[in-house]
């Protein structure tokens, strides 16, 4: 996740928020959830 957030497309995200995202992603991975190394558009959460 960290390398994804280094992309210029996410330059608007402050470093504190990036740290949270990386930590959150790591904890979710421990629980068996993965983002598949992508960052989605955000409106796809919920039942599919």
Predicted model as a PDB file, atoms N, CA, C, CB and O in Angstrom, pLDDT in the B-factor column:
MODEL        1                                                                  
ATOM      1  N   UNK A   1       0.819  -1.180   0.000  1.00 90.00           N  
ATOM      2  CA  UNK A   1       0.000   0.000   0.000  1.00 90.00           C  
ATOM      3  C   UNK A   1       0.873   1.258   0.000  1.00 90.00           C  
ATOM      4  CB  UNK A   1      -0.937  -0.010   1.201  1.00 90.00           C  
ATOM      5  O   UNK A   1       0.558   2.249  -0.658  1.00 90.00           O  
ATOM      6  N   UNK A   2       1.963   1.196   0.744  1.00 92.00           N  
ATOM      7  CA  UNK A   2       2.819   2.370   0.842  1.00 92.00           C  
ATOM      8  C   UNK A   2       3.301   2.822  -0.531  1.00 92.00           C  
ATOM      9  CB  UNK A   2       4.010   2.079   1.744  1.00 92.00           C  
ATOM     10  O   UNK A   2       3.291   4.014  -0.836  1.00 92.00           O  
ATOM     11  N   UNK A   3       3.725   1.866  -1.357  1.00 92.00           N  
ATOM     12  CA  UNK A   3       4.220   2.253  -2.682  1.00 92.00           C  
ATOM     13  C   UNK A   3       3.103   2.800  -3.560  1.00 92.00           C  
ATOM     14  CB  UNK A   3       4.879   1.061  -3.371  1.00 92.00           C  
ATOM     15  O   UNK A   3       3.360   3.649  -4.414  1.00 92.00           O  
ATOM     16  N   UNK A   4       1.871   2.339  -3.373  1.00 92.00           N  
ATOM     17  CA  UNK A   4       0.750   2.879  -4.137  1.00 92.00           C  
ATOM     18  C   UNK A   4       0.504   4.341  -3.777  1.00 92.00           C  
ATOM     19  CB  UNK A   4      -0.518   2.051  -3.888  1.00 92.00           C  
ATOM     20  O   UNK A   4       0.233   5.166  -4.649  1.00 92.00           O  
ATOM     21  N   UNK A   5       0.600   4.652  -2.492  1.00 93.00           N  
ATOM     22  CA  UNK A   5       0.334   6.005  -2.023  1.00 93.00           C  
ATOM     23  C   UNK A   5       1.441   6.991  -2.397  1.00 93.00           C  
ATOM     24  CB  UNK A   5       0.149   5.996  -0.530  1.00 93.00           C  
ATOM     25  O   UNK A   5       1.257   8.201  -2.267  1.00 93.00           O  
ATOM     26  N   UNK A   6       2.579   6.489  -2.856  1.00 94.00           N  
ATOM     27  CA  UNK A   6       3.659   7.364  -3.288  1.00 94.00           C  
ATOM     28  C   UNK A   6       3.411   7.940  -4.677  1.00 94.00           C  
ATOM     29  CB  UNK A   6       4.970   6.613  -3.273  1.00 94.00           C  
ATOM     30  O   UNK A   6       4.109   8.858  -5.106  1.00 94.00           O  
ATOM     31  N   UNK A   7       2.418   7.403  -5.378  1.00 93.00           N  
ATOM     32  CA  UNK A   7       2.075   7.899  -6.711  1.00 93.00           C  
ATOM     33  C   UNK A   7       1.613   9.349  -6.621  1.00 93.00           C  
ATOM     34  CB  UNK A   7       0.977   7.019  -7.360  1.00 93.00           C  
ATOM     35  O   UNK A   7       0.960   9.738  -5.652  1.00 93.00           O  
ATOM     36  N   UNK A   8       1.948  10.139  -7.619  1.00 95.00           N  
ATOM     37  CA  UNK A   8       1.584  11.558  -7.639  1.00 95.00           C  
ATOM     38  C   UNK A   8       0.066  11.755  -7.570  1.00 95.00           C  
ATOM     39  CB  UNK A   8       2.139  12.225  -8.903  1.00 95.00           C  
ATOM     40  O   UNK A   8      -0.395  12.804  -7.119  1.00 95.00           O  
ATOM     41  N   UNK A   9      -0.703  10.781  -8.000  1.00 91.00           N  
ATOM     42  CA  UNK A   9      -2.161  10.873  -7.951  1.00 91.00           C  
ATOM     43  C   UNK A   9      -2.684  11.023  -6.528  1.00 91.00           C  
ATOM     44  CB  UNK A   9      -2.779   9.650  -8.592  1.00 91.00           C  
ATOM     45  O   UNK A   9      -3.791  11.521  -6.322  1.00 91.00           O  
ATOM     46  N   UNK A  10      -1.896  10.597  -5.548  1.00 91.00           N  
ATOM     47  CA  UNK A  10      -2.305  10.668  -4.144  1.00 91.00           C  
ATOM     48  C   UNK A  10      -1.524  11.722  -3.375  1.00 91.00           C  
ATOM     49  CB  UNK A  10      -2.129   9.315  -3.478  1.00 91.00           C  
ATOM     50  O   UNK A  10      -1.458  11.678  -2.147  1.00 91.00           O  
ATOM     51  N   UNK A  11      -0.937  12.662  -4.089  1.00 93.00           N  
ATOM     52  CA  UNK A  11      -0.157  13.711  -3.432  1.00 93.00           C  
ATOM     53  C   UNK A  11      -1.014  14.623  -2.560  1.00 93.00           C  
ATOM     54  CB  UNK A  11       0.566  14.538  -4.471  1.00 93.00           C  
ATOM     55  O   UNK A  11      -0.493  15.311  -1.683  1.00 93.00           O  
ATOM     56  N   UNK A  12      -2.319  14.631  -2.793  1.00 93.00           N  
ATOM     57  CA  UNK A  12      -3.227  15.460  -1.985  1.00 93.00           C  
ATOM     58  C   UNK A  12      -3.478  14.864  -0.597  1.00 93.00           C  
ATOM     59  CB  UNK A  12      -4.558  15.637  -2.714  1.00 93.00           C  
ATOM     60  O   UNK A  12      -3.996  15.553   0.283  1.00 93.00           O  
ATOM     61  N   UNK A  13      -3.118  13.593  -0.391  1.00 93.00           N  
ATOM     62  CA  UNK A  13      -3.313  12.932   0.900  1.00 93.00           C  
ATOM     63  C   UNK A  13      -2.126  13.283   1.794  1.00 93.00           C  
ATOM     64  CB  UNK A  13      -3.457  11.372   0.733  1.00 93.00           C  
ATOM     65  O   UNK A  13      -0.973  13.083   1.412  1.00 93.00           O  
ATOM     66  N   UNK A  14      -2.413  13.805   2.980  1.00 95.00           N  
ATOM     67  CA  UNK A  14      -1.323  14.198   3.877  1.00 95.00           C  
ATOM     68  C   UNK A  14      -0.596  12.970   4.415  1.00 95.00           C  
ATOM     69  CB  UNK A  14      -1.863  15.048   5.041  1.00 95.00           C  
ATOM     70  O   UNK A  14      -1.144  11.868   4.415  1.00 95.00           O  
ATOM     71  N   UNK A  15       0.621  13.162   4.868  1.00 96.00           N  
ATOM     72  CA  UNK A  15       1.454  12.042   5.328  1.00 96.00           C  
ATOM     73  C   UNK A  15       0.835  11.327   6.523  1.00 96.00           C  
ATOM     74  CB  UNK A  15       2.850  12.539   5.696  1.00 96.00           C  
ATOM     75  O   UNK A  15       0.957  10.107   6.634  1.00 96.00           O  
ATOM     76  N   UNK A  16       0.176  12.054   7.414  1.00 97.00           N  
ATOM     77  CA  UNK A  16      -0.477  11.425   8.573  1.00 97.00           C  
ATOM     78  C   UNK A  16      -1.584  10.480   8.107  1.00 97.00           C  
ATOM     79  CB  UNK A  16      -1.058  12.503   9.530  1.00 97.00           C  
ATOM     80  O   UNK A  16      -1.716   9.376   8.634  1.00 97.00           O  
ATOM     81  N   UNK A  17      -2.370  10.899   7.136  1.00 94.00           N  
ATOM     82  CA  UNK A  17      -3.429  10.045   6.604  1.00 94.00           C  
ATOM     83  C   UNK A  17      -2.847   8.838   5.864  1.00 94.00           C  
ATOM     84  CB  UNK A  17      -4.339  10.848   5.669  1.00 94.00           C  
ATOM     85  O   UNK A  17      -3.385   7.734   5.948  1.00 94.00           O  
ATOM     86  N   UNK A  18      -1.758   9.053   5.145  1.00 95.00           N  
ATOM     87  CA  UNK A  18      -1.107   7.936   4.461  1.00 95.00           C  
ATOM     88  C   UNK A  18      -0.610   6.905   5.463  1.00 95.00           C  
ATOM     89  CB  UNK A  18       0.057   8.438   3.599  1.00 95.00           C  
ATOM     90  O   UNK A  18      -0.728   5.703   5.227  1.00 95.00           O  
ATOM     91  N   UNK A  19      -0.056   7.363   6.575  1.00 96.00           N  
ATOM     92  CA  UNK A  19       0.394   6.438   7.621  1.00 96.00           C  
ATOM     93  C   UNK A  19      -0.774   5.624   8.154  1.00 96.00           C  
ATOM     94  CB  UNK A  19       1.073   7.204   8.770  1.00 96.00           C  
ATOM     95  O   UNK A  19      -0.644   4.419   8.371  1.00 96.00           O  
ATOM     96  N   UNK A  20      -1.920   6.278   8.367  1.00 95.00           N  
ATOM     97  CA  UNK A  20      -3.102   5.566   8.841  1.00 95.00           C  
ATOM     98  C   UNK A  20      -3.553   4.524   7.821  1.00 95.00           C  
ATOM     99  CB  UNK A  20      -4.239   6.552   9.131  1.00 95.00           C  
ATOM    100  O   UNK A  20      -3.856   3.388   8.184  1.00 95.00           O  
ATOM    101  N   UNK A  21      -3.599   4.908   6.553  1.00 92.00           N  
ATOM    102  CA  UNK A  21      -4.042   3.987   5.501  1.00 92.00           C  
ATOM    103  C   UNK A  21      -3.145   2.760   5.446  1.00 92.00           C  
ATOM    104  CB  UNK A  21      -4.057   4.692   4.135  1.00 92.00           C  
ATOM    105  O   UNK A  21      -3.631   1.635   5.332  1.00 92.00           O  
ATOM    106  N   UNK A  22      -1.840   2.973   5.527  1.00 94.00           N  
ATOM    107  CA  UNK A  22      -0.885   1.856   5.489  1.00 94.00           C  
ATOM    108  C   UNK A  22      -1.086   0.941   6.696  1.00 94.00           C  
ATOM    109  CB  UNK A  22       0.572   2.384   5.456  1.00 94.00           C  
ATOM    110  O   UNK A  22      -1.094  -0.282   6.552  1.00 94.00           O  
ATOM    111  N   UNK A  23      -1.247   1.522   7.882  1.00 95.00           N  
ATOM    112  CA  UNK A  23      -1.452   0.726   9.099  1.00 95.00           C  
ATOM    113  C   UNK A  23      -2.786  -0.022   9.038  1.00 95.00           C  
ATOM    114  CB  UNK A  23      -1.405   1.633  10.354  1.00 95.00           C  
ATOM    115  O   UNK A  23      -2.854  -1.196   9.400  1.00 95.00           O  
ATOM    116  N   UNK A  24      -3.831   0.644   8.588  1.00 92.00           N  
ATOM    117  CA  UNK A  24      -5.156   0.023   8.471  1.00 92.00           C  
ATOM    118  C   UNK A  24      -5.099  -1.149   7.498  1.00 92.00           C  
ATOM    119  CB  UNK A  24      -6.210   1.059   8.005  1.00 92.00           C  
ATOM    120  O   UNK A  24      -5.622  -2.227   7.781  1.00 92.00           O  
ATOM    121  N   UNK A  25      -4.466  -0.931   6.358  1.00 90.00           N  
ATOM    122  CA  UNK A  25      -4.341  -1.991   5.356  1.00 90.00           C  
ATOM    123  C   UNK A  25      -3.591  -3.192   5.922  1.00 90.00           C  
ATOM    124  CB  UNK A  25      -3.624  -1.465   4.104  1.00 90.00           C  
ATOM    125  O   UNK A  25      -3.969  -4.336   5.667  1.00 90.00           O  
ATOM    126  N   UNK A  26      -2.535  -2.944   6.684  1.00 92.00           N  
ATOM    127  CA  UNK A  26      -1.752  -4.038   7.277  1.00 92.00           C  
ATOM    128  C   UNK A  26      -2.607  -4.845   8.252  1.00 92.00           C  
ATOM    129  CB  UNK A  26      -0.503  -3.483   7.999  1.00 92.00           C  
ATOM    130  O   UNK A  26      -2.547  -6.075   8.268  1.00 92.00           O  
ATOM    131  N   UNK A  27      -3.398  -4.150   9.062  1.00 91.00           N  
ATOM    132  CA  UNK A  27      -4.260  -4.856  10.020  1.00 91.00           C  
ATOM    133  C   UNK A  27      -5.356  -5.643   9.303  1.00 91.00           C  
ATOM    134  CB  UNK A  27      -4.891  -3.860  11.008  1.00 91.00           C  
ATOM    135  O   UNK A  27      -5.685  -6.754   9.717  1.00 91.00           O  
ATOM    136  N   UNK A  28      -5.914  -5.092   8.253  1.00 88.00           N  
ATOM    137  CA  UNK A  28      -6.941  -5.805   7.487  1.00 88.00           C  
ATOM    138  C   UNK A  28      -6.345  -7.056   6.835  1.00 88.00           C  
ATOM    139  CB  UNK A  28      -7.559  -4.877   6.408  1.00 88.00           C  
ATOM    140  O   UNK A  28      -6.996  -8.098   6.761  1.00 88.00           O  
ATOM    141  N   UNK A  29      -5.107  -6.941   6.368  1.00 86.00           N  
ATOM    142  CA  UNK A  29      -4.432  -8.110   5.790  1.00 86.00           C  
ATOM    143  C   UNK A  29      -4.282  -9.218   6.822  1.00 86.00           C  
ATOM    144  CB  UNK A  29      -3.053  -7.719   5.238  1.00 86.00           C  
ATOM    145  O   UNK A  29      -4.425 -10.396   6.495  1.00 86.00           O  
ATOM    146  N   UNK A  30      -3.993  -8.846   8.066  1.00 91.00           N  
ATOM    147  CA  UNK A  30      -3.872  -9.840   9.137  1.00 91.00           C  
ATOM    148  C   UNK A  30      -5.177 -10.591   9.350  1.00 91.00           C  
ATOM    149  CB  UNK A  30      -3.442  -9.170  10.441  1.00 91.00           C  
ATOM    150  O   UNK A  30      -5.172 -11.758   9.740  1.00 91.00           O  
ATOM    151  N   UNK A  31      -6.301  -9.916   9.091  1.00 88.00           N  
ATOM    152  CA  UNK A  31      -7.620 -10.532   9.264  1.00 88.00           C  
ATOM    153  C   UNK A  31      -8.074 -11.291   8.017  1.00 88.00           C  
ATOM    154  CB  UNK A  31      -8.647  -9.466   9.617  1.00 88.00           C  
ATOM    155  O   UNK A  31      -9.152 -11.885   7.998  1.00 88.00           O  
ATOM    156  N   UNK A  32      -7.248 -11.263   6.990  1.00 87.00           N  
ATOM    157  CA  UNK A  32      -7.565 -12.009   5.779  1.00 87.00           C  
ATOM    158  C   UNK A  32      -8.204 -11.196   4.675  1.00 87.00           C  
ATOM    159  CB  UNK A  32      -8.453 -13.120   6.117  1.00 87.00           C  
ATOM    160  O   UNK A  32      -8.607 -11.748   3.651  1.00 87.00           O  
ATOM    161  N   UNK A  33      -8.303  -9.889   4.866  1.00 85.00           N  
ATOM    162  CA  UNK A  33      -8.859  -9.023   3.825  1.00 85.00           C  
ATOM    163  C   UNK A  33      -7.717  -8.381   3.062  1.00 85.00           C  
ATOM    164  CB  UNK A  33      -9.797  -7.939   4.430  1.00 85.00           C  
ATOM    165  O   UNK A  33      -6.700  -8.015   3.651  1.00 85.00           O  
ATOM    166  N   UNK A  34      -7.879  -8.244   1.763  1.00 79.00           N  
ATOM    167  CA  UNK A  34      -6.828  -7.656   0.952  1.00 79.00           C  
ATOM    168  C   UNK A  34      -7.405  -6.644  -0.031  1.00 79.00           C  
ATOM    169  CB  UNK A  34      -6.059  -8.745   0.205  1.00 79.00           C  
ATOM    170  O   UNK A  34      -8.564  -6.744  -0.435  1.00 79.00           O  
ATOM    171  N   UNK A  35      -6.606  -5.696  -0.398  1.00 74.00           N  
ATOM    172  CA  UNK A  35      -7.016  -4.719  -1.401  1.00 74.00           C  
ATOM    173  C   UNK A  35      -6.519  -5.131  -2.780  1.00 74.00           C  
ATOM    174  CB  UNK A  35      -6.491  -3.320  -1.041  1.00 74.00           C  
ATOM    175  O   UNK A  35      -6.745  -4.428  -3.765  1.00 74.00           O  
ATOM    176  N   UNK A  36      -5.841  -6.277  -2.845  1.00 72.00           N  
ATOM    177  CA  UNK A  36      -5.268  -6.768  -4.103  1.00 72.00           C  
ATOM    178  C   UNK A  36      -4.330  -5.755  -4.746  1.00 72.00           C  
ATOM    179  CB  UNK A  36      -6.376  -7.122  -5.075  1.00 72.00           C  
ATOM    180  O   UNK A  36      -4.241  -5.669  -5.971  1.00 72.00           O  
ATOM    181  N   UNK A  37      -3.633  -4.990  -3.910  1.00 74.00           N  
ATOM    182  CA  UNK A  37      -2.649  -3.996  -4.362  1.00 74.00           C  
ATOM    183  C   UNK A  37      -3.258  -2.964  -5.305  1.00 74.00           C  
ATOM    184  CB  UNK A  37      -1.486  -4.691  -5.052  1.00 74.00           C  
ATOM    185  O   UNK A  37      -2.614  -2.529  -6.259  1.00 74.00           O  
ATOM    186  N   UNK A  38      -4.512  -2.573  -5.030  1.00 74.00           N  
ATOM    187  CA  UNK A  38      -5.160  -1.520  -5.804  1.00 74.00           C  
ATOM    188  C   UNK A  38      -5.879  -0.578  -4.849  1.00 74.00           C  
ATOM    189  CB  UNK A  38      -6.149  -2.117  -6.846  1.00 74.00           C  
ATOM    190  O   UNK A  38      -6.190  -0.939  -3.714  1.00 74.00           O  
ATOM    191  N   UNK A  39      -6.134   0.612  -5.318  1.00 76.00           N  
ATOM    192  CA  UNK A  39      -6.940   1.567  -4.580  1.00 76.00           C  
ATOM    193  C   UNK A  39      -8.152   1.854  -5.445  1.00 76.00           C  
ATOM    194  CB  UNK A  39      -6.137   2.881  -4.233  1.00 76.00           C  
ATOM    195  O   UNK A  39      -8.034   2.403  -6.541  1.00 76.00           O  
ATOM    196  N   UNK A  40      -9.322   1.475  -4.940  1.00 70.00           N  
ATOM    197  CA  UNK A  40     -10.552   1.658  -5.709  1.00 70.00           C  
ATOM    198  C   UNK A  40     -11.087   3.072  -5.593  1.00 70.00           C  
ATOM    199  CB  UNK A  40     -11.606   0.675  -5.251  1.00 70.00           C  
ATOM    200  O   UNK A  40     -10.478   3.938  -4.966  1.00 70.00           O  
ATOM    201  N   UNK A  41     -12.232   3.285  -6.207  1.00 68.00           N  
ATOM    202  CA  UNK A  41     -12.832   4.612  -6.219  1.00 68.00           C  
ATOM    203  C   UNK A  41     -13.607   4.918  -4.950  1.00 68.00           C  
ATOM    204  CB  UNK A  41     -13.738   4.752  -7.404  1.00 68.00           C  
ATOM    205  O   UNK A  41     -13.996   6.068  -4.747  1.00 68.00           O  
ATOM    206  N   UNK A  42     -13.849   3.941  -4.087  1.00 62.00           N  
ATOM    207  CA  UNK A  42     -14.431   4.209  -2.770  1.00 62.00           C  
ATOM    208  C   UNK A  42     -15.922   4.065  -2.667  1.00 62.00           C  
ATOM    209  CB  UNK A  42     -14.082   5.549  -2.361  1.00 62.00           C  
ATOM    210  O   UNK A  42     -16.441   4.000  -1.552  1.00 62.00           O  
ATOM    211  N   UNK A  43     -16.642   4.012  -3.763  1.00 60.00           N  
ATOM    212  CA  UNK A  43     -18.085   3.893  -3.641  1.00 60.00           C  
ATOM    213  C   UNK A  43     -18.564   2.461  -3.842  1.00 60.00           C  
ATOM    214  CB  UNK A  43     -18.762   4.803  -4.634  1.00 60.00           C  
ATOM    215  O   UNK A  43     -19.763   2.233  -3.997  1.00 60.00           O  
ATOM    216  N   UNK A  44     -17.660   1.502  -3.844  1.00 59.00           N  
ATOM    217  CA  UNK A  44     -18.026   0.105  -4.063  1.00 59.00           C  
ATOM    218  C   UNK A  44     -18.152  -0.672  -2.757  1.00 59.00           C  
ATOM    219  CB  UNK A  44     -17.003  -0.564  -4.957  1.00 59.00           C  
ATOM    220  O   UNK A  44     -18.322  -1.890  -2.787  1.00 59.00           O  
ATOM    221  N   UNK A  45     -18.074   0.005  -1.610  1.00 56.00           N  
ATOM    222  CA  UNK A  45     -18.149  -0.704  -0.341  1.00 56.00           C  
ATOM    223  C   UNK A  45     -19.554  -1.232  -0.127  1.00 56.00           C  
ATOM    224  CB  UNK A  45     -17.734   0.208   0.821  1.00 56.00           C  
ATOM    225  O   UNK A  45     -20.531  -0.641  -0.587  1.00 56.00           O  
ATOM    226  N   UNK A  46     -19.646  -2.343   0.571  1.00 54.00           N  
ATOM    227  CA  UNK A  46     -20.944  -2.932   0.864  1.00 54.00           C  
ATOM    228  C   UNK A  46     -21.131  -4.220   0.095  1.00 54.00           C  
ATOM    229  CB  UNK A  46     -22.063  -1.957   0.536  1.00 54.00           C  
ATOM    230  O   UNK A  46     -20.184  -4.766  -0.471  1.00 54.00           O  
ATOM    231  N   UNK A  47     -22.359  -4.699   0.079  1.00 54.00           N  
ATOM    232  CA  UNK A  47     -22.654  -5.954  -0.614  1.00 54.00           C  
ATOM    233  C   UNK A  47     -22.483  -5.795  -2.110  1.00 54.00           C  
ATOM    234  CB  UNK A  47     -24.073  -6.427  -0.297  1.00 54.00           C  
ATOM    235  O   UNK A  47     -22.757  -4.742  -2.685  1.00 54.00           O  
ATOM    236  N   UNK A  48     -22.028  -6.860  -2.713  1.00 51.00           N  
ATOM    237  CA  UNK A  48     -21.849  -6.852  -4.179  1.00 51.00           C  
ATOM    238  C   UNK A  48     -22.846  -7.759  -4.813  1.00 51.00           C  
ATOM    239  CB  UNK A  48     -20.431  -7.275  -4.579  1.00 51.00           C  
ATOM    240  O   UNK A  48     -22.866  -7.896  -6.036  1.00 51.00           O  
TER     241      UNK A  48                                                      
ENDMDL                                                                          
END                                                                             
